[in-house]
Amino acid sequence: MPKLDTVVRDAPHGAALVDFEAQLEAFRTLFRKVEAASLDPVRSRDFIHRLMKEL
């Protein structure tokens, strides 16, 4: 993953650009956690198919 140098946060009052290094590091950490918890494309597809069968 390329190093993030900016983040755009959407909020009810509009978008905010984040480019402060400490805040960016917090977003990088959060992104790594989300990425680690995510399923790969094949497992994600299989999971969705199983859910569809249960409905």
MOPAC internal coordinates of N, CA, C and O (Angstrom, degrees):
PM7 1SCF
backbone

  N    0.0000 0     0.00 0     0.00 0    0    0    0
  C    1.4396 1     0.00 0     0.00 0    1    0    0
  C    1.5319 1   107.67 1     0.00 0    2    1    0
  O    1.2310 1   120.56 1   -50.87 1    3    2    1
  N    1.3225 1   116.54 1   129.13 1    3    2    1
  C    1.4629 1   117.88 1   175.90 1    5    3    2
  C    1.5214 1   110.39 1   -66.02 1    6    5    3
  O    1.2310 1   120.84 1   -28.33 1    7    6    5
  N    1.3018 1   116.00 1   151.67 1    7    6    5
  C    1.4551 1   120.74 1  -179.49 1    9    7    6
  C    1.5326 1   109.94 1   -68.25 1   10    9    7
  O    1.2310 1   121.00 1   -51.82 1   11   10    9
  N    1.3203 1   115.70 1   128.18 1   11   10    9
  C    1.4556 1   119.98 1   178.25 1   13   11   10
  C    1.5222 1   109.86 1   -69.73 1   14   13   11
  O    1.2310 1   120.53 1   -45.96 1   15   14   13
  N    1.3257 1   116.60 1   134.04 1   15   14   13
  C    1.4523 1   118.80 1   175.85 1   17   15   14
  C    1.5256 1   111.90 1  -116.28 1   18   17   15
  O    1.2310 1   120.27 1   169.17 1   19   18   17
  N    1.3195 1   117.09 1   -10.83 1   19   18   17
  C    1.4641 1   122.31 1   172.93 1   21   19   18
  C    1.5155 1   109.33 1  -150.82 1   22   21   19
  O    1.2310 1   120.96 1   -25.90 1   23   22   21
  N    1.3058 1   115.77 1   154.10 1   23   22   21
  C    1.4591 1   122.79 1   175.52 1   25   23   22
  C    1.5193 1   106.47 1  -135.12 1   26   25   23
  O    1.2310 1   120.48 1   -43.47 1   27   26   25
  N    1.3235 1   116.69 1   136.53 1   27   26   25
  C    1.4594 1   121.05 1   174.14 1   29   27   26
  C    1.5137 1   107.18 1  -109.03 1   30   29   27
  O    1.2310 1   121.03 1   -59.72 1   31   30   29
  N    1.3290 1   115.64 1   120.28 1   31   30   29
  C    1.4656 1   121.54 1   179.52 1   33   31   30
  C    1.5212 1   108.65 1  -103.61 1   34   33   31
  O    1.2310 1   120.96 1   -55.00 1   35   34   33
  N    1.3222 1   115.78 1   125.00 1   35   34   33
  C    1.4599 1   120.96 1   174.26 1   37   35   34
  C    1.5140 1   108.83 1   -87.95 1   38   37   35
  O    1.2310 1   120.79 1   -41.16 1   39   38   37
  N    1.3063 1   116.10 1   138.84 1   39   38   37
  C    1.4603 1   122.40 1   179.27 1   41   39   38
  C    1.5245 1   107.87 1  -144.68 1   42   41   39
  O    1.2310 1   120.38 1   -16.80 1   43   42   41
  N    1.3252 1   116.87 1   163.20 1   43   42   41
  C    1.4713 1   119.13 1  -179.25 1   45   43   42
  C    1.5308 1   113.44 1   -55.99 1   46   45   43
  O    1.2310 1   120.03 1   150.31 1   47   46   45
  N    1.3162 1   117.54 1   -29.69 1   47   46   45
  C    1.4607 1   120.60 1  -178.14 1   49   47   46
  C    1.5253 1   112.96 1   -93.43 1   50   49   47
  O    1.2310 1   119.73 1  -175.69 1   51   50   49
  N    1.3205 1   118.11 1     4.31 1   51   50   49
  C    1.4589 1   122.37 1   178.14 1   53   51   50
  C    1.5090 1   112.00 1   128.90 1   54   53   51
  O    1.2310 1   120.94 1     2.74 1   55   54   53
  N    1.3139 1   115.81 1  -177.26 1   55   54   53
  C    1.4686 1   121.47 1  -178.43 1   57   55   54
  C    1.5201 1   110.20 1   -91.27 1   58   57   55
  O    1.2310 1   121.20 1   -28.72 1   59   58   57
  N    1.3322 1   115.31 1   151.28 1   59   58   57
  C    1.4619 1   121.05 1   177.10 1   61   59   58
  C    1.5243 1   108.29 1  -129.92 1   62   61   59
  O    1.2310 1   120.58 1   -46.23 1   63   62   61
  N    1.3059 1   116.50 1   133.77 1   63   62   61
  C    1.4540 1   122.49 1   177.99 1   65   63   62
  C    1.5241 1   108.59 1   -93.00 1   66   65   63
  O    1.2310 1   120.88 1   -53.38 1   67   66   65
  N    1.3352 1   115.92 1   126.62 1   67   66   65
  C    1.4628 1   121.70 1   179.35 1   69   67   66
  C    1.5229 1   107.50 1  -111.37 1   70   69   67
  O    1.2310 1   120.41 1   -56.77 1   71   70   69
  N    1.3247 1   116.83 1   123.23 1   71   70   69
  C    1.4607 1   120.06 1   177.22 1   73   71   70
  C    1.5269 1   112.52 1  -138.64 1   74   73   71
  O    1.2310 1   120.24 1  -169.73 1   75   74   73
  N    1.3118 1   117.14 1    10.27 1   75   74   73
  C    1.4598 1   122.58 1   177.32 1   77   75   74
  C    1.5248 1   108.17 1   -77.93 1   78   77   75
  O    1.2310 1   119.76 1   -52.05 1   79   78   77
  N    1.3276 1   118.07 1   127.95 1   79   78   77
  C    1.4653 1   122.25 1  -171.10 1   81   79   78
  C    1.5238 1   113.94 1   -55.51 1   82   81   79
  O    1.2310 1   119.54 1   137.76 1   83   82   81
  N    1.3197 1   118.48 1   -42.24 1   83   82   81
  C    1.4755 1   120.28 1  -179.54 1   85   83   82
  C    1.5223 1   110.99 1   -63.51 1   86   85   83
  O    1.2310 1   120.36 1   139.38 1   87   86   85
  N    1.3285 1   116.91 1   -40.62 1   87   86   85
  C    1.4638 1   120.44 1   178.14 1   89   87   86
  C    1.5231 1   110.41 1   -68.30 1   90   89   87
  O    1.2310 1   120.40 1   139.77 1   91   90   89
  N    1.3371 1   116.84 1   -40.23 1   91   90   89
  C    1.4622 1   119.90 1   178.31 1   93   91   90
  C    1.5183 1   110.98 1   -61.54 1   94   93   91
  O    1.2310 1   120.20 1   140.29 1   95   94   93
  N    1.3237 1   117.23 1   -39.71 1   95   94   93
  C    1.4667 1   119.89 1   178.59 1   97   95   94
  C    1.5227 1   110.91 1   -62.84 1   98   97   95
  O    1.2310 1   120.12 1   143.03 1   99   98   97
  N    1.3165 1   117.38 1   -36.97 1   99   98   97
  C    1.4664 1   120.83 1   176.65 1  101   99   98
  C    1.5315 1   110.09 1   -63.58 1  102  101   99
  O    1.2310 1   119.99 1   139.33 1  103  102  101
  N    1.3322 1   117.62 1   -40.67 1  103  102  101
  C    1.4675 1   120.76 1   177.68 1  105  103  102
  C    1.5203 1   111.00 1   -67.83 1  106  105  103
  O    1.2310 1   120.23 1   141.49 1  107  106  105
  N    1.3307 1   117.16 1   -38.51 1  107  106  105
  C    1.4752 1   119.88 1   177.09 1  109  107  106
  C    1.5233 1   110.62 1   -60.47 1  110  109  107
  O    1.2310 1   120.82 1   135.84 1  111  110  109
  N    1.3229 1   116.04 1   -44.16 1  111  110  109
  C    1.4650 1   120.76 1   179.18 1  113  111  110
  C    1.5201 1   110.47 1   -62.25 1  114  113  111
  O    1.2310 1   120.37 1   133.88 1  115  114  113
  N    1.3159 1   116.90 1   -46.12 1  115  114  113
  C    1.4621 1   121.16 1   178.46 1  117  115  114
  C    1.5222 1   110.67 1   -60.99 1  118  117  115
  O    1.2310 1   120.17 1   135.95 1  119  118  117
  N    1.3278 1   117.28 1   -44.05 1  119  118  117
  C    1.4573 1   121.17 1   179.78 1  121  119  118
  C    1.5219 1   111.07 1   -61.78 1  122  121  119
  O    1.2310 1   120.17 1   137.42 1  123  122  121
  N    1.3386 1   117.27 1   -42.58 1  123  122  121
  C    1.4725 1   120.30 1   178.44 1  125  123  122
  C    1.5302 1   111.28 1   -61.38 1  126  125  123
  O    1.2310 1   120.36 1   140.98 1  127  126  125
  N    1.3371 1   116.92 1   -39.02 1  127  126  125
  C    1.4688 1   120.45 1   178.95 1  129  127  126
  C    1.5109 1   111.44 1   -66.30 1  130  129  127
  O    1.2310 1   120.57 1   136.80 1  131  130  129
  N    1.3245 1   116.51 1   -43.20 1  131  130  129
  C    1.4729 1   120.62 1   178.76 1  133  131  130
  C    1.5254 1   109.74 1   -64.66 1  134  133  131
  O    1.2310 1   120.86 1   135.88 1  135  134  133
  N    1.3193 1   115.96 1   -44.12 1  135  134  133
  C    1.4604 1   120.40 1   179.54 1  137  135  134
  C    1.5259 1   111.34 1   -61.43 1  138  137  135
  O    1.2310 1   119.95 1   139.37 1  139  138  137
  N    1.3231 1   117.70 1   -40.63 1  139  138  137
  C    1.4635 1   121.63 1  -179.86 1  141  139  138
  C    1.5256 1   111.81 1   -66.61 1  142  141  139
  O    1.2310 1   120.41 1   148.11 1  143  142  141
  N    1.3330 1   116.82 1   -31.89 1  143  142  141
  C    1.4632 1   121.00 1  -178.96 1  145  143  142
  C    1.5259 1   112.53 1   -84.55 1  146  145  143
  O    1.2310 1   120.00 1   167.71 1  147  146  145
  N    1.3227 1   117.61 1   -12.29 1  147  146  145
  C    1.4659 1   122.16 1  -175.75 1  149  147  146
  C    1.5208 1   111.37 1   -77.55 1  150  149  147
  O    1.2310 1   121.35 1   -30.59 1  151  150  149
  N    1.3105 1   115.02 1   149.41 1  151  150  149
  C    1.4539 1   120.98 1   173.68 1  153  151  150
  C    1.5191 1   109.33 1   -82.65 1  154  153  151
  O    1.2310 1   120.53 1   -28.82 1  155  154  153
  N    1.3432 1   116.59 1   151.18 1  155  154  153
  C    1.4593 1   119.10 1   173.69 1  157  155  154
  C    1.5331 1   108.04 1   -71.30 1  158  157  155
  O    1.2310 1   119.28 1   -12.42 1  159  158  157
  N    1.3263 1   118.99 1   167.58 1  159  158  157
  C    1.4714 1   120.41 1  -175.00 1  161  159  158
  C    1.5345 1   114.78 1   -55.64 1  162  161  159
  O    1.2310 1   119.87 1   138.55 1  163  162  161
  N    1.3188 1   117.86 1   -41.45 1  163  162  161
  C    1.4692 1   120.28 1  -178.60 1  165  163  162
  C    1.5310 1   110.25 1   -67.44 1  166  165  163
  O    1.2310 1   120.07 1   132.64 1  167  166  165
  N    1.3172 1   117.48 1   -47.36 1  167  166  165
  C    1.4689 1   120.31 1  -179.95 1  169  167  166
  C    1.5231 1   110.88 1   -66.22 1  170  169  167
  O    1.2310 1   120.22 1   146.02 1  171  170  169
  N    1.3154 1   117.19 1   -33.98 1  171  170  169
  C    1.4528 1   121.09 1   177.47 1  173  171  170
  C    1.5305 1   110.19 1   -64.57 1  174  173  171
  O    1.2310 1   120.56 1   133.05 1  175  174  173
  N    1.3235 1   116.54 1   -46.95 1  175  174  173
  C    1.4669 1   121.06 1   178.15 1  177  175  174
  C    1.5233 1   110.59 1   -60.15 1  178  177  175
  O    1.2310 1   120.14 1   134.79 1  179  178  177
  N    1.3319 1   117.34 1   -45.21 1  179  178  177
  C    1.4626 1   120.58 1  -179.96 1  181  179  178
  C    1.5269 1   111.13 1   -62.47 1  182  181  179
  O    1.2310 1   120.36 1   140.12 1  183  182  181
  N    1.3208 1   116.92 1   -39.88 1  183  182  181
  C    1.4592 1   121.70 1   178.13 1  185  183  182
  C    1.5326 1   110.50 1   -62.03 1  186  185  183
  O    1.2310 1   120.53 1   134.43 1  187  186  185
  N    1.3113 1   116.59 1   -45.57 1  187  186  185
  C    1.4717 1   120.59 1   179.24 1  189  187  186
  C    1.5258 1   110.73 1   -62.86 1  190  189  187
  O    1.2310 1   120.10 1   139.11 1  191  190  189
  N    1.3131 1   117.41 1   -40.89 1  191  190  189
  C    1.4719 1   120.87 1   178.50 1  193  191  190
  C    1.5322 1   110.75 1   -63.26 1  194  193  191
  O    1.2310 1   120.15 1   138.57 1  195  194  193
  N    1.3322 1   117.31 1   -41.43 1  195  194  193
  C    1.4691 1   120.06 1   177.68 1  197  195  194
  C    1.5190 1   111.03 1   -63.27 1  198  197  195
  O    1.2310 1   120.31 1   138.39 1  199  198  197
  N    1.3177 1   117.02 1   -41.61 1  199  198  197
  C    1.4660 1   120.16 1   177.69 1  201  199  198
  C    1.5229 1   111.67 1   -62.41 1  202  201  199
  O    1.2310 1   120.90 1   138.39 1  203  202  201
  N    1.3186 1   115.88 1   -41.61 1  203  202  201
  C    1.4616 1   119.26 1   179.76 1  205  203  202
  C    1.5265 1   111.68 1   -61.64 1  206  205  203
  O    1.2310 1   120.31 1   141.52 1  207  206  205
  N    1.3215 1   117.01 1   -38.48 1  207  206  205
  C    1.4553 1   121.00 1   179.36 1  209  207  206
  C    1.5287 1   111.32 1   -66.91 1  210  209  207
  O    1.2310 1   120.38 1   149.31 1  211  210  209
  N    1.3191 1   116.88 1   -30.69 1  211  210  209
  C    1.4634 1   120.97 1  -178.72 1  213  211  210
  C    1.5323 1   112.17 1   -76.72 1  214  213  211
  O    1.2310 1   120.11 1   159.81 1  215  214  213
  N    1.3187 1   117.39 1   -20.19 1  215  214  213
  C    1.4702 1   119.92 1  -177.30 1  217  215  214
  C    1.4994 1   112.96 1   -81.89 1  218  217  215
  O    1.2310 1   120.10 1   180.00 1  219  218  217

